[in-house]
């Protein structure tokens, strides 16, 4: 399985691959469920190697450690997952 960092970098930098609708699923400990967010609401802070930032539906910013990313979807198809 490809490391999540490698897949996220490919989505960021490979224009041909990124011509799709991506969603990221991360585990929310408070709600105890997987939350899906469009990649348009995911940000990668400069110099940060262990987390990313997600803007929720209310506009609040959340820092998500990469180990809590559980799935990535491309055009509705799961292309990566972690148990």
Number of C-alpha atoms within 10 A of each C-alpha: 6 8 9 18 13 10 13 15 11 14 18 13 10 11 10 9 11 13 11 13 13 20 22 24 21 21 18 13 9 6 8 8 11 16 16 18 19 16 19 12 15 19 14 16 11 7 6 8 11 11 17 17 16 22 17 15 9 6 9 8 14 12 14 17 14 15 12 15 23 18 20 24 20 17 11 11 11 14 12 18 15 12 5
